[in-house]
Amino acid sequence: MSKTNNFIFWGLYAIAWIIFVGLSIEAGGLIVNFVFHLCNPELIQNLYQKVDLTQMYKESRFEFFSIYSFILIISILKAVLFYTVITLMHKMNLSKPFSTFVAKKISMISYYSLSIGLLSYIAKQVVENLNDHSFVPANLNQFLADSEGFIFMGAVIHIIAQIFKRGVELQEENDLTV
């Protein structure tokens, strides 16, 4: 691997760490918001992103908990996705990339991406249905990820994971014949 490629790899590793920290802060802020909704809803206006679902909480607790569950699960899954990327990049041997560890981590990344995309799609459909007969704040869509993008990314990464898995099998066969 040339020095330029190595520099780009470690630059992407640093960017992955920055994104992971940002997503973790977002997930933590949303968890704090959720707790304050239940304990002290008057402080919501001063908290992270001002996600105020107090009116929804008063109208229907089922809708409140379902929407907040989607938001929390999606934000936590995004943080876990980038943690998996970081562990993959940290432990991957660039001189011999075809290993069962790398194939397993790439598969996990595809499953996390697909899960985020599918949950976001379901959440957007639920929010659209709630718009008809309940109060839904306008800033709620910023927490529901781009579902089509995540589904597409998950599908592409799954294909790459299958190629890696086959590469690992071929490398193990090669190692046995030598």
C-alpha positions in Angstrom: 0.0 0.0 0.0 1.4 3.4 -1.0 1.8 6.2 1.4 -0.9 8.2 -0.3 -3.4 5.4 0.2 -2.3 4.9 3.7 -2.8 8.6 4.4 -6.3 8.5 2.9 -7.2 5.4 4.9 -6.2 7.0 8.2 -7.9 10.3 7.2 -11.1 8.3 6.7 -10.5 6.6 10.0 -10.3 10.0 11.7 -13.5 11.2 9.9 -15.3 8.0 11.0 -14.3 8.8 14.6 -15.6 12.3 14.3 -18.9 11.1 12.8 -19.2 8.4 15.6 -18.7 11.1 18.3 -21.3 13.3 16.7 -23.8 10.5 16.4 -23.2 9.4 20.0 -23.8 13.0 21.2 -27.0 13.1 19.2 -28.2 9.8 20.6 -27.3 10.9 24.1 -29.1 14.2 23.6 -32.2 12.4 22.4 -32.2 10.0 25.3 -31.9 13.0 27.7 -34.8 14.6 25.9 -36.9 11.5 26.3 -36.2 11.3 30.0 -37.1 15.0 30.5 -40.4 14.4 28.5 -41.3 11.9 31.1 -40.0 13.7 34.2 -40.0 17.4 33.6 -41.5 18.5 30.3 -41.2 22.2 31.0 -37.5 22.1 30.3 -37.8 20.6 26.8 -37.5 24.0 25.1 -34.0 24.4 26.5 -32.8 20.9 25.5 -31.1 19.4 22.5 -32.8 20.2 19.1 -36.0 21.3 21.0 -37.8 18.1 20.1 -41.0 18.9 21.8 -43.5 16.1 21.7 -45.3 17.2 24.9 -48.6 17.8 23.1 -48.4 14.4 21.5 -47.6 12.9 24.9 -50.8 14.5 26.4 -53.0 13.4 23.4 -51.8 9.8 23.0 -49.0 8.1 24.9 -49.0 5.2 22.4 -48.1 7.6 19.6 -45.5 9.4 21.7 -43.7 6.2 22.7 -43.8 4.8 19.2 -42.4 7.9 17.6 -39.7 8.3 20.3 -38.9 4.6 20.0 -38.2 5.0 16.3 -36.1 8.1 16.8 -34.0 6.6 19.6 -33.5 3.2 17.9 -32.5 4.9 14.6 -30.0 7.3 16.3 -28.5 4.5 18.4 -28.2 2.2 15.4 -26.4 5.0 13.4 -23.9 5.3 16.3 -23.4 1.5 16.4 -23.0 1.4 12.6 -20.1 3.9 12.8 -18.6 2.1 15.9 -18.6 -1.1 13.7 -16.8 0.9 10.9 -14.2 2.1 13.4 -13.5 -1.4 14.8 -13.3 -2.7 11.3 -10.8 0.0 10.2 -8.8 -0.3 13.5 -8.3 -4.1 13.4 -8.2 -4.6 9.6 -4.8 -5.8 8.3 -4.4 -3.8 5.1 -1.7 -6.1 3.7 -4.0 -9.1 4.0 -7.6 -7.8 4.0 -9.4 -11.0 3.3 -10.2 -12.4 6.7 -13.3 -13.8 8.5 -13.2 -10.7 10.8 -13.4 -8.3 7.9 -16.1 -10.3 6.2 -18.2 -10.5 9.4 -17.8 -6.8 10.1 -18.8 -5.8 6.5 -21.9 -8.1 6.9 -22.8 -6.4 10.2 -22.5 -3.0 8.5 -24.9 -4.0 5.8 -27.4 -5.3 8.3 -27.2 -2.1 10.4 -27.7 0.0 7.2 -30.6 -2.1 6.1 -32.2 -1.9 9.6 -31.8 1.9 9.7 -33.3 2.3 6.3 -36.3 0.0 7.0 -37.0 1.5 10.4 -36.8 5.0 8.9 -39.2 4.1 6.2 -41.7 2.7 8.7 -41.2 5.7 10.9 -41.9 8.1 8.1 -45.1 6.2 7.2 -46.2 6.4 10.8 -45.5 10.1 11.0 -47.4 10.7 7.7 -50.4 8.8 9.2 -50.2 10.9 12.4 -50.1 14.2 10.5 -53.7 13.6 9.6 -55.2 13.3 13.1 -52.5 14.4 15.6 -50.0 17.0 16.3 -46.5 16.3 14.8 -43.7 18.8 15.1 -42.1 20.0 11.9 -38.6 19.3 13.0 -39.2 15.6 13.6 -38.2 14.5 10.1 -34.6 15.5 10.7 -34.2 12.5 13.0 -35.7 10.1 10.6 -32.8 9.1 8.3 -32.9 9.0 4.5 -34.5 5.6 4.3 -34.0 5.0 0.6 -30.3 5.9 0.9 -29.7 3.6 3.8 -31.5 0.7 2.1 -29.5 1.2 -1.1 -26.3 1.5 0.9 -27.1 -1.7 2.9 -27.8 -3.6 -0.3 -24.5 -2.5 -1.9 -22.5 -3.3 1.2 -24.2 -6.7 1.4 -23.0 -7.5 -2.1 -19.5 -6.4 -1.1 -19.7 -8.6 2.0 -20.6 -11.6 -0.1 -17.6 -10.9 -2.4 -15.4 -10.7 0.7 -16.8 -13.9 2.1 -16.0 -15.7 -1.1 -12.5 -14.1 -1.2 -11.9 -15.4 2.3 -12.9 -18.9 1.2 -10.6 -18.7 -1.8 -7.7 -17.5 0.3 -8.2 -20.3 2.8 -8.2 -22.8 0.0 -5.0 -21.3 -1.4 -3.4 -21.4 2.0 -4.2 -25.1 2.4 -2.8 -26.1 -1.1 0.6 -24.4 -0.5 
